[in-house]
Amino acid sequence: MHIVSPIVTLDFDCVVAVENFNELRKKLKELGFKVKKHPHTIEVTSPDSDIKIHIQTDERYLEFIKSASKKQVMGYTLWVAKKRRFASWQNLGIS
């Protein structure tokens, strides 16, 4: 029997509907967040936290939204994709 300690990172990956990116970016900047665009993600950071939020901009990730449901995550209610979607990377064309 192997006992493994949980792994916690300071990264949070999420998907946002494409039509909302500009509005979201503007609102985040108004709230004091730093927003940096990368080829397939938008990185959001705050001077008050070490957490880095990565918003996926690749449209193939929108498939995850279709099967998401609300769950409690670290005291917050968030939309979470179903585990089986992650097990099937063929949905994103990734082998």
Secondary structure, DSSP 8 states (H G I E B T S, - for coil): ---------SEEEEE--GGGHHHHHHHHHHTT-EEEE-SSEEEEE-TT-S-EEEEE--GGGHHHHHT-EEEEETTEEEEE--HHHHH-GGGGT--
